[in-house]
Amino acid sequence: CPSQRLLDRLVRRYAETKDSGSFLLRNLKDSERMQLLLTLAFNPEPLVLQSFPSDEGWPFAKYLGACGRMVAVNYVGEELWSYFNAPWEKRVDLAWQLMEIAEQLTNNDFEFALYLLDVSFDNFAVGPRDGKVIIVDAENVLVADKRLIRQNKPENWDVWYESKFDDCDKEACLSFSKEILCARATVDHNYYAVCQNLLSRHATWRGTSGGLLHDPPSEIAKDGRLEALLDECANPKKRYGRFQAAKELREYLAQLSNNVR
């Protein structure tokens, strides 16, 4: 989303300049400015990875470099998909981390919202040693400047935006409006994307269904709370229900994760 503050951040951290960290856009050489603009237009992934780096706590793979439209990042570990049938306690921990990522990218002290527009089991990986979930494909990330939205106050900027559940016949479907994501201060898109495409019974991938939290232990299935929260997070029945369901789901998964450790 257009924002001078975001552009300044991109330029300041753009590694493909000879002296990154001290430039304004107008100070870049013509070739550097052209390269930056082409990257923005055709493959913004390197800019996202550089502007929101892993060593500052962002949940992305570490950027190593780029050649044309190819991006090199550090190897994180196996794809999330390989944990689809992992022991229950492992899947609970991964699910909790995914919801924490959704929260961090939506609400943070920098007032940038990073919306994940392509969410599937292949776009995340898990560290083999620390078990940390990392986003390894940031090609389809939309960055919105929430501070600018609050300053400019576009139409309906303060109306909470609820993403529409997409019950399509393809895998990893998501419905969204870039125009709305760029113009609202409070948006539930990341919760929707993670719940619908990864965690809930609506998630489908490589011919499977049931999501990462499929086949819970009998006592949890009988209780029904987990399934109810996942359903409300993916396909809410109440107005603004996803916001509350996502909050409660994060807390419940944290509780389950602590109980199974």
NUKE-822057 format. One record per residue (C-alpha): x, y, z; residue in one letter. Coordinates in Angstrom, 3 decimals, decimal comma. Example, Ala and Ser with C-alpha at 12.3 -4.5 7.8 and 13.67 -1.06 7.14 Angstrom:
REM residues 2
+----------+----------+----------+------+
!       px !       py !       pz ! resn !
+----------+----------+----------+------+
!   12,300 !   -4,500 !    7,800 !    A !
!   13,670 !   -1,060 !    7,140 !    S !
+----------+----------+----------+------+
//
This chain:
REM residues 261
+----------+----------+----------+------+
!       px !       py !       pz ! resn !
+----------+----------+----------+------+
!    0,000 !    0,000 !    0,000 !    C !
!    1,409 !    3,449 !   -0,892 !    P !
!    3,101 !    5,089 !    2,104 !    S !
!    6,048 !    7,463 !    2,382 !    Q !
!    7,029 !    5,901 !    5,712 !    R !
!    7,060 !    2,440 !    4,149 !    L !
!    8,986 !    3,656 !    1,101 !    L !
!   11,605 !    5,262 !    3,363 !    D !
!   11,952 !    1,963 !    5,208 !    R !
!   12,334 !    0,018 !    1,951 !    L !
!   14,965 !    2,386 !    0,564 !    V !
!   16,888 !    2,586 !    3,831 !    R !
!   17,179 !   -1,202 !    4,027 !    R !
!   17,624 !   -1,939 !    0,331 !    Y !
!   20,778 !   -4,083 !    0,240 !    A !
!   21,350 !   -3,832 !   -3,512 !    E !
!   22,812 !   -0,332 !   -3,169 !    T !
!   26,489 !    0,275 !   -2,514 !    K !
!   25,798 !    2,027 !    0,778 !    D !
!   22,443 !    0,784 !    2,015 !    S !
!   21,123 !    2,456 !    5,136 !    G !
!   21,868 !    6,079 !    4,288 !    S !
!   19,883 !    6,775 !    1,112 !    F !
!   16,708 !    8,574 !    0,274 !    L !
!   15,057 !    7,515 !   -2,955 !    L !
!   16,221 !   10,663 !   -4,724 !    R !
!   19,829 !    9,905 !   -3,743 !    N !
!   19,873 !    6,529 !   -5,456 !    L !
!   21,640 !    6,175 !   -8,764 !    K !
!   19,336 !    5,855 !  -11,751 !    D !
!   20,217 !    2,170 !  -12,109 !    S !
!   19,569 !    1,541 !   -8,403 !    E !
!   16,274 !    3,406 !   -8,493 !    R !
!   15,187 !    1,458 !  -11,566 !    M !
!   16,149 !   -1,849 !   -9,933 !    Q !
!   14,210 !   -0,947 !   -6,787 !    L !
!   11,102 !    0,056 !   -8,726 !    L !
!   11,229 !   -3,083 !  -10,882 !    L !
!   11,595 !   -5,222 !   -7,771 !    T !
!    8,585 !   -3,478 !   -6,245 !    L !
!    6,566 !   -4,084 !   -9,392 !    A !
!    7,473 !   -7,681 !  -10,222 !    F !
!    8,728 !   -9,432 !   -7,086 !    N !
!    8,580 !   -7,467 !   -3,822 !    P !
!    9,674 !  -10,480 !   -1,752 !    E !
!   13,316 !   -9,305 !   -1,352 !    P !
!   12,082 !   -5,927 !   -0,104 !    L !
!    9,753 !   -7,525 !    2,444 !    V !
!   12,521 !   -9,809 !    3,727 !    L !
!   14,996 !   -6,920 !    4,004 !    Q !
!   12,564 !   -4,424 !    5,515 !    S !
!   11,183 !   -6,840 !    8,101 !    F !
!   14,240 !   -9,009 !    8,831 !    P !
!   14,375 !  -12,135 !   10,941 !    S !
!   17,151 !  -10,776 !   13,154 !    D !
!   14,706 !   -8,115 !   14,372 !    E !
!   12,152 !  -10,712 !   15,356 !    G !
!   10,035 !  -10,878 !   12,208 !    W !
!    8,897 !  -14,423 !   11,321 !    P !
!   10,549 !  -14,568 !    7,900 !    F !
!   13,477 !  -16,528 !    6,513 !    A !
!   16,777 !  -14,633 !    6,455 !    K !
!   17,457 !  -12,856 !    3,164 !    Y !
!   20,803 !  -13,799 !    1,595 !    L !
!   20,580 !  -12,175 !   -1,828 !    G !
!   18,847 !  -12,133 !   -5,179 !    A !
!   19,626 !  -12,696 !   -8,832 !    C !
!   16,968 !  -11,388 !  -11,179 !    G !
!   13,673 !  -12,707 !   -9,871 !    R !
!   15,319 !  -15,514 !   -7,884 !    M !
!   15,594 !  -14,939 !   -4,133 !    V !
!   18,041 !  -16,778 !   -1,863 !    A !
!   17,119 !  -17,276 !    1,801 !    V !
!   18,639 !  -19,397 !    4,534 !    N !
!   17,454 !  -22,969 !    4,910 !    Y !
!   15,008 !  -23,035 !    7,812 !    V !
!   13,949 !  -26,677 !    7,906 !    G !
!   11,276 !  -28,964 !    6,545 !    E !
!    8,005 !  -27,566 !    5,262 !    E !
!    5,070 !  -27,349 !    7,636 !    L !
!    3,410 !  -29,978 !    5,451 !    W !
!    5,818 !  -32,635 !    6,736 !    S !
!    4,313 !  -32,162 !   10,219 !    Y !
!    0,729 !  -32,790 !    9,122 !    F !
!    0,709 !  -36,173 !   10,871 !    N !
!    3,148 !  -35,318 !   13,657 !    A !
!    2,250 !  -36,183 !   17,272 !    P !
!   -0,629 !  -34,126 !   18,663 !    W !
!    1,523 !  -32,120 !   21,086 !    E !
!    3,807 !  -31,032 !   18,233 !    K !
!    0,901 !  -29,960 !   16,048 !    R !
!   -0,640 !  -27,983 !   18,907 !    V !
!    2,620 !  -26,081 !   19,388 !    D !
!    2,895 !  -25,358 !   15,657 !    L !
!   -0,728 !  -24,182 !   15,539 !    A !
!   -0,121 !  -21,841 !   18,468 !    W !
!    2,949 !  -20,399 !   16,713 !    Q !
!    0,949 !  -19,854 !   13,522 !    L !
!   -1,699 !  -17,890 !   15,411 !    M !
!    1,027 !  -15,862 !   17,120 !    E !
!    2,502 !  -15,058 !   13,701 !    I !
!   -0,928 !  -13,941 !   12,491 !    A !
!   -1,187 !  -11,651 !   15,519 !    E !
!    2,331 !  -10,219 !   15,162 !    Q !
!    1,848 !   -9,412 !   11,491 !    L !
!   -1,511 !   -7,769 !   12,234 !    T !
!   -0,712 !   -5,804 !   15,399 !    N !
!    2,800 !   -4,611 !   16,218 !    N !
!    4,543 !   -1,544 !   17,642 !    D !
!    5,700 !   -0,441 !   14,180 !    F !
!    2,081 !    0,025 !   13,026 !    E !
!    2,689 !   -1,890 !    9,808 !    F !
!    0,224 !   -4,670 !    9,029 !    A !
!    1,654 !   -7,446 !    6,862 !    L !
!   -1,178 !   -9,409 !    5,286 !    Y !
!   -0,459 !  -12,918 !    4,010 !    L !
!   -2,226 !  -13,307 !    0,662 !    L !
!   -0,949 !  -16,821 !   -0,118 !    D !
!   -1,183 !  -19,217 !    2,820 !    V !
!   -0,465 !  -22,926 !    2,412 !    S !
!    1,491 !  -25,671 !    4,161 !    F !
!    4,367 !  -25,154 !    1,714 !    D !
!    4,872 !  -21,479 !    2,597 !    N !
!    5,999 !  -22,196 !    6,154 !    F !
!    8,896 !  -24,223 !    7,517 !    A !
!    9,879 !  -25,501 !   10,950 !    V !
!   13,352 !  -25,246 !   12,456 !    G !
!   14,743 !  -28,723 !   13,229 !    P !
!   16,415 !  -27,615 !   16,464 !    R !
!   14,208 !  -24,921 !   17,968 !    D !
!   10,936 !  -26,006 !   16,328 !    G !
!   10,237 !  -22,410 !   15,341 !    K !
!    7,756 !  -21,728 !   12,538 !    V !
!    9,065 !  -19,382 !    9,844 !    I !
!    7,501 !  -17,942 !    6,687 !    I !
!    9,665 !  -19,064 !    3,767 !    V !
!    7,625 !  -17,584 !    0,910 !    D !
!    6,958 !  -13,854 !    1,261 !    A !
!    6,191 !  -13,204 !   -2,397 !    E !
!    2,537 !  -12,457 !   -1,694 !    N !
!    2,606 !  -10,163 !    1,325 !    V !
!    0,704 !   -6,879 !    1,370 !    L !
!    2,090 !   -4,207 !    3,713 !    V !
!   -0,302 !   -1,558 !    5,032 !    A !
!    0,740 !    1,516 !    7,022 !    D !
!   -1,833 !    1,612 !    9,811 !    K !
!   -0,447 !    4,893 !   11,130 !    R !
!   -1,106 !    6,520 !    7,753 !    L !
!   -4,611 !    5,042 !    7,608 !    I !
!   -5,416 !    6,592 !   10,985 !    R !
!   -3,991 !    9,930 !    9,862 !    Q !
!   -5,710 !   10,111 !    6,471 !    N !
!   -8,981 !    8,567 !    7,660 !    K !
!  -10,244 !    7,176 !    4,317 !    P !
!  -13,906 !    6,220 !    4,083 !    E !
!  -14,850 !    3,591 !    6,689 !    N !
!  -11,239 !    3,445 !    7,908 !    W !
!  -12,338 !    2,732 !   11,492 !    D !
!  -14,955 !    0,097 !   10,608 !    V !
!  -13,604 !   -3,328 !   11,494 !    W !
!  -13,145 !   -5,377 !    8,336 !    Y !
!  -14,216 !   -9,014 !    8,328 !    E !
!  -12,776 !  -11,236 !    5,608 !    S !
!  -15,301 !  -13,391 !    3,789 !    K !
!  -15,036 !  -17,159 !    4,174 !    F !
!  -14,188 !  -18,741 !    0,807 !    D !
!  -15,646 !  -22,220 !    0,363 !    D !
!  -14,137 !  -22,830 !   -3,077 !    C !
!  -13,310 !  -26,130 !   -4,752 !    D !
!   -9,565 !  -25,456 !   -4,945 !    K !
!   -6,847 !  -25,788 !   -2,331 !    E !
!   -5,598 !  -22,848 !   -0,253 !    A !
!   -8,262 !  -20,392 !   -1,400 !    C !
!   -8,447 !  -16,909 !    0,085 !    L !
!  -10,740 !  -13,997 !   -0,694 !    S !
!   -9,559 !  -10,438 !   -0,097 !    F !
!   -9,692 !   -6,889 !   -1,420 !    S !
!   -6,347 !   -5,104 !   -1,584 !    K !
!   -8,134 !   -1,760 !   -1,659 !    E !
!   -9,908 !   -2,503 !    1,615 !    I !
!   -6,809 !   -3,966 !    3,276 !    L !
!   -5,003 !   -0,725 !    2,456 !    C !
!   -7,785 !    1,446 !    3,877 !    A !
!   -8,870 !   -0,171 !    7,171 !    R !
!   -7,121 !    0,049 !   10,524 !    A !
!   -8,622 !   -3,128 !   11,988 !    T !
!   -8,618 !   -6,235 !    9,788 !    V !
!   -8,990 !   -9,950 !   10,562 !    D !
!   -7,402 !  -11,237 !    7,341 !    H !
!   -4,388 !  -13,027 !    8,854 !    N !
!   -6,504 !  -14,887 !   11,406 !    Y !
!   -8,877 !  -15,892 !    8,613 !    Y !
!   -6,033 !  -17,079 !    6,365 !    A !
!   -4,337 !  -19,202 !    9,026 !    V !
!   -7,546 !  -20,712 !   10,383 !    C !
!   -9,157 !  -21,455 !    7,023 !    Q !
!   -6,108 !  -22,712 !    5,145 !    N !
!   -4,007 !  -24,348 !    7,860 !    L !
!   -5,779 !  -25,169 !   11,100 !    L !
!   -9,494 !  -25,835 !   10,687 !    S !
!  -11,492 !  -28,650 !    9,125 !    R !
!  -11,900 !  -26,425 !    6,054 !    H !
!   -8,167 !  -26,637 !    5,271 !    A !
!   -7,321 !  -28,794 !    2,266 !    T !
!   -3,874 !  -29,534 !    0,855 !    W !
!   -2,470 !  -32,266 !   -1,380 !    R !
!   -5,684 !  -34,230 !   -1,219 !    G !
!   -6,013 !  -34,125 !    2,557 !    T !
!   -8,568 !  -32,333 !    4,713 !    S !
!   -9,054 !  -31,604 !    8,376 !    G !
!   -6,249 !  -29,105 !    8,869 !    G !
!   -3,191 !  -29,299 !   11,089 !    L !
!   -5,345 !  -29,957 !   14,164 !    L !
!   -7,130 !  -32,983 !   12,715 !    H !
!   -7,962 !  -35,958 !   14,937 !    D !
!   -7,564 !  -34,370 !   18,386 !    P !
!   -7,461 !  -36,583 !   21,496 !    P !
!  -10,863 !  -37,874 !   22,556 !    S !
!  -11,183 !  -35,628 !   25,604 !    E !
!  -10,533 !  -32,507 !   23,512 !    I !
!  -12,867 !  -33,653 !   20,740 !    A !
!  -15,585 !  -34,407 !   23,291 !    K !
!  -15,176 !  -31,005 !   24,955 !    D !
!  -15,852 !  -29,332 !   21,583 !    G !
!  -14,233 !  -26,004 !   22,410 !    R !
!  -11,334 !  -26,358 !   19,986 !    L !
!  -13,579 !  -27,231 !   17,036 !    E !
!  -15,948 !  -24,371 !   17,883 !    A !
!  -13,122 !  -21,823 !   18,035 !    L !
!  -11,588 !  -23,078 !   14,786 !    L !
!  -14,953 !  -22,911 !   13,018 !    D !
!  -15,660 !  -19,392 !   14,276 !    E !
!  -12,165 !  -18,279 !   13,279 !    C !
!  -12,483 !  -19,724 !    9,773 !    A !
!  -16,172 !  -19,044 !    9,099 !    N !
!  -17,658 !  -16,804 !   11,815 !    P !
!  -21,356 !  -16,882 !   12,559 !    K !
!  -21,333 !  -13,773 !   14,768 !    K !
!  -20,492 !  -10,246 !   13,703 !    R !
!  -16,810 !   -9,642 !   14,439 !    Y !
!  -16,743 !  -13,197 !   15,752 !    G !
!  -13,391 !  -13,987 !   14,169 !    R !
!  -11,561 !  -11,314 !   16,181 !    F !
!  -12,729 !  -12,801 !   19,483 !    Q !
!  -12,338 !  -16,399 !   18,310 !    A !
!   -8,742 !  -15,755 !   17,224 !    A !
!   -7,896 !  -14,254 !   20,619 !    K !
!   -9,481 !  -17,153 !   22,495 !    E !
!   -7,896 !  -19,691 !   20,147 !    L !
!   -4,415 !  -18,308 !   20,787 !    R !
!   -5,003 !  -18,520 !   24,531 !    E !
!   -6,493 !  -22,019 !   24,326 !    Y !
!   -3,667 !  -23,356 !   22,150 !    L !
!   -1,128 !  -21,869 !   24,568 !    A !
!   -2,920 !  -23,662 !   27,396 !    Q !
!   -3,000 !  -26,955 !   25,485 !    L !
!    0,644 !  -26,580 !   24,509 !    S !
!    1,680 !  -26,072 !   28,131 !    N !
!   -0,408 !  -29,042 !   29,251 !    N !
!    1,151 !  -31,482 !   26,777 !    V !
!    4,753 !  -30,472 !   27,373 !    R !
+----------+----------+----------+------+
//
